Amino acid sequence: MINRLGNKSEKLGMKYCKYHALGNDYIVIDPNDLDEELDREKTRLVCHRNYGVGSDGILLGPSASKSCDFKLRIFNPDGSEAEKSGNGLRIFARYLWDRNLVREQPFTIKTRGGSVTAQVLPGAGQVMVEMGQVNFHSDQIPVSGEPREVMNERIEVSGKVFTYCAATIGNPHCVIRFDSPSAELAKQYGPLIEMDPRFPKRTNVQFMEVLDRQNIRIEIWERGAGYTLASGSSSTAAAAVALKLGLCDSKIRVHMPGGNLDIQFKENFFAIMTGPVVRICEGNMDQEMFARTS
């Protein structure tokens, strides 16, 4: 094959599509387009913003599932595998819709953190995902210590004491109430809290300000990814804590640096998330990117 300059073109590598949800960007890769396993090293390279395509994670799917319409695996930029991602699920749902793989709505997606139901709304710019039930129990999150609901406990990091609540929506979260949280606060204390030994699977961290009965604001440190402009699972966990503490009603708008998500709760903290998805591009990662260089 000859390109326009008359040179032989390089063999194309992995196909991908890229989307963002409130600035939280993911690369979607169909497993059928992989020549070999997407290991930790390749994942880190693809997500690297200087040496790769650059993203907050990789969505690997769809795969076959006996219990759901589709199966999805989610990888963090550090190469670790995540249980669930709210923004990632909205992006994946939009990807399935764009590829004409969805024939009926709503449809179901299986993740390591549980199964969800998704629906692409008219115009395809908004996606609704039934995230499932938020749980506050230490055995489920998990948090070390005696079995309990983890509410208003103390954590000290680098000489500073915070009061936190913990929750899971299929992945672990530590929610800290804080007046006027900032990106600098999340970047300073987030990585320390993420690795605190009381969280055996590490944790996502949200610094939350309650604005009124229908609105909260959060700054996010995401496990395996770092400081993040927006997160669907973090929004769900923080909103659930605000509701659990009696500070907000069952419909909550979550404000983040990347934009807003709407979370609605039914009985027993069953959460429904609605928010935007934007398609960025699609392309091929050249095999030269994966070649080892000295």
C-alpha positions in Angstrom: 0.0 0.0 0.0 1.4 3.4 -1.0 0.5 6.7 0.7 0.2 10.1 -1.0 3.9 10.9 -0.5 4.8 7.7 -2.4 6.2 5.9 0.7 5.0 2.5 2.0 2.5 3.0 4.8 3.0 1.4 8.1 0.8 -1.5 9.1 -2.1 -0.2 11.1 -2.5 -1.4 14.6 -5.5 -1.2 17.0 -8.7 0.4 16.0 -10.3 2.7 18.5 -13.0 5.3 19.2 -12.6 8.1 21.7 -15.4 9.9 23.6 -15.6 12.1 26.6 -18.2 12.5 29.3 -17.8 15.9 31.0 -14.1 16.0 30.1 -13.6 12.4 31.5 -12.3 10.8 28.3 -12.2 7.1 27.4 -10.9 5.0 24.5 -13.2 2.2 23.4 -11.6 -0.9 21.8 -13.5 -3.8 20.4 -11.9 -7.1 21.6 -12.2 -8.4 18.0 -9.7 -5.7 16.9 -7.0 -7.0 19.3 -4.2 -9.0 17.8 -2.9 -9.9 21.3 -3.9 -9.3 24.9 -4.3 -5.8 26.2 -1.9 -6.1 29.1 -0.9 -3.6 31.8 2.0 -2.2 29.9 0.0 -1.6 26.7 -2.9 -0.1 28.6 -0.6 2.4 30.3 1.0 3.3 27.0 -2.3 3.8 25.2 -3.6 6.0 28.0 -0.4 8.1 28.2 -1.0 11.6 27.0 2.5 12.0 25.5 3.4 8.6 24.2 0.0 7.2 23.4 -3.4 8.4 22.3 -4.1 9.7 25.8 -7.2 9.0 28.0 -8.6 8.5 31.5 -9.1 4.8 30.7 -9.9 2.1 28.2 -13.3 0.5 27.7 -12.8 -3.0 26.2 -16.0 -4.4 24.7 -18.4 -5.6 23.8 -18.0 -9.2 24.7 -20.6 -11.9 25.0 -22.5 -12.3 28.3 -24.9 -15.0 29.4 -26.7 -12.7 31.8 -26.7 -9.3 29.9 -26.9 -8.0 26.4 -23.2 -6.9 26.5 -20.1 -7.3 28.7 -17.6 -4.5 29.3 -14.2 -4.5 30.9 -12.8 -1.2 32.2 -9.1 -0.3 32.6 -7.5 2.6 34.5 -4.5 4.5 33.1 -2.2 2.8 35.6 -3.1 -0.6 34.0 -5.4 -1.8 36.8 -8.9 -3.1 36.0 -11.8 -1.1 37.5 -15.1 -2.7 38.6 -17.4 0.1 37.3 -17.3 3.6 35.8 -20.4 5.7 35.5 -18.9 8.0 32.8 -17.4 4.9 31.1 -20.8 3.2 31.0 -22.5 6.2 29.4 -19.7 6.3 26.8 -19.9 2.6 26.1 -23.7 2.8 25.8 -23.3 5.7 23.2 -20.6 3.7 21.4 -22.9 0.7 21.1 -25.7 3.0 19.8 -23.3 4.6 17.3 -22.2 1.2 16.0 -25.8 0.1 15.5 -25.2 -2.7 17.9 -28.2 -1.8 20.0 -31.5 -3.1 18.6 -33.8 -2.5 21.6 -33.8 -0.1 24.5 -33.2 -0.2 27.4 -30.3 -2.7 27.2 -28.1 -4.3 29.9 -24.3 -4.2 30.4 -22.3 -6.5 32.6 -19.2 -5.1 34.5 -17.0 -6.5 37.3 -19.0 -4.2 39.6 -22.4 -5.5 38.7 -24.9 -5.3 35.9 -26.6 -2.0 34.8 -29.4 -1.0 32.5 -28.7 1.8 30.0 -30.7 3.9 27.6 -29.5 6.4 25.0 -31.9 9.4 25.0 -33.2 11.1 21.8 -30.5 12.9 19.9 -27.9 10.5 21.5 -26.2 13.4 23.4 -27.6 12.2 26.8 -27.4 8.7 28.3 -29.3 7.4 31.3 -27.8 4.5 33.3 -29.4 2.6 36.2 -26.3 2.3 38.3 -27.8 0.0 40.9 -28.0 0.1 44.7 -25.5 2.1 46.8 -24.3 0.3 49.8 -22.6 1.8 52.9 -21.5 -1.4 54.7 -17.9 -2.0 55.4 -18.0 -5.6 54.3 -19.2 -4.6 50.8 -17.1 -1.5 50.1 -14.7 -2.8 51.6 -13.3 -0.9 54.7 -11.3 -2.7 57.4 -12.5 -3.1 61.0 -15.7 -4.4 62.5 -18.7 -4.8 60.3 -20.7 -1.5 60.2 -22.1 1.2 58.0 -19.2 3.6 57.5 -20.6 7.0 58.3 -18.9 10.1 59.8 -15.7 8.4 60.8 -12.3 10.1 61.2 -9.3 9.7 59.0 -5.9 11.5 59.4 -3.5 11.9 56.5 -0.4 14.0 56.5 -1.3 15.6 59.8 -4.8 16.7 58.7 -8.0 15.1 60.1 -11.1 14.6 57.9 -14.5 13.2 58.6 -15.6 10.7 55.9 -18.3 8.3 54.8 -17.7 5.3 52.6 -19.9 3.7 50.0 -19.9 1.3 47.1 -21.8 1.3 43.8 -19.8 -1.7 42.6 -16.5 0.2 43.3 -15.2 1.8 46.6 -15.6 5.5 47.5 -14.6 7.7 50.3 -16.7 10.9 50.6 -15.4 13.8 52.7 -17.6 16.8 53.5 -15.6 20.0 52.9 -16.5 23.7 52.5 -15.2 25.0 49.1 -13.2 22.0 48.0 -10.5 22.7 45.3 -8.5 20.8 42.8 -5.4 21.4 44.9 -7.1 19.8 47.9 -8.0 16.7 45.9 -4.5 16.4 44.4 -2.8 16.9 47.8 -4.8 14.5 49.9 -6.5 12.3 47.4 -3.6 10.0 46.7 -2.9 9.5 50.4 -6.4 8.6 51.2 -6.6 6.3 48.1 -3.8 4.2 49.5 -4.8 4.3 53.2 -4.6 0.7 54.6 -8.2 0.8 55.8 -9.2 0.5 52.2 -7.9 -2.9 51.1 -8.9 -2.4 47.5 -7.8 1.3 47.5 -10.6 3.9 47.1 -11.9 6.7 45.0 -12.0 10.0 46.9 -14.6 12.8 46.7 -14.4 16.1 48.6 -18.1 17.2 48.7 -19.8 20.5 49.4 -23.5 20.5 49.9 -24.9 23.6 48.1 -28.6 23.1 48.9 -31.2 20.3 49.0 -30.9 19.6 45.3 -27.2 20.4 44.6 -23.8 19.3 45.7 -20.3 20.1 44.4 -17.4 17.6 44.3 -13.7 17.5 43.6 -12.4 14.0 42.7 -9.3 11.9 43.1 -10.0 8.7 41.1 -8.3 5.4 42.0 -5.9 4.4 39.4 -6.4 7.6 37.4 -5.6 10.6 39.6 -7.3 14.0 39.6 -10.4 13.8 37.4 -12.7 16.5 35.9 -15.8 14.3 36.4 -16.9 10.9 37.4 -20.2 9.1 37.2 -19.7 6.6 40.0 -18.1 9.3 42.2 -21.2 11.5 41.6 -23.5 8.6 42.5 -21.6 7.8 45.7 -21.4 11.4 46.9 -25.0 12.1 46.2 -26.0 8.9 48.0 -24.0 10.0 51.1 -25.7 13.5 51.0 -29.1 11.7 50.9 -28.1 9.3 53.6 -27.0 12.1 55.9 -30.3 13.9 55.3 -28.6 16.9 53.6 -30.3 16.5 50.2 -33.5 15.2 48.6 -33.7 12.2 46.3 -33.0 14.2 43.1 -29.5 15.7 43.2 -27.5 17.6 40.6 -23.8 17.0 41.0 -21.5 19.9 40.0 -17.9 19.1 38.9 -15.2 21.0 37.1 -16.1 19.1 33.9 -19.9 19.8 34.2 -23.0 18.4 35.9 -24.7 15.1 36.3 -28.2 14.4 37.5 -28.7 11.6 40.1 -32.1 10.3 41.1 -32.7 7.8 43.9 -35.5 5.3 44.2 -36.1 3.0 47.2 -33.1 1.6 49.1 -30.6 4.1 47.4 -31.1 2.6 43.9 -29.4 5.2 41.7 -30.3 6.5 38.2 -27.6 8.7 36.5 -28.3 10.9 33.5 -25.6 12.9 31.7 -23.9 13.9 28.4 -21.6 12.0 26.1 -19.5 13.6 23.3 -17.9 11.6 20.5 -14.4 12.9 19.7 -12.8 10.7 17.0 -12.0 7.3 15.8 -8.8 6.0 14.3 -6.0 3.4 14.3 -3.0 3.2 16.7 0.0 2.5 14.6 2.1 -0.5 15.6 5.1 1.7 15.8 3.7 3.1 19.0 3.9 -0.3 20.7 7.5 -1.0 19.4 10.1 -1.0 22.1 12.7 1.7 21.7 16.0 2.1 23.4 
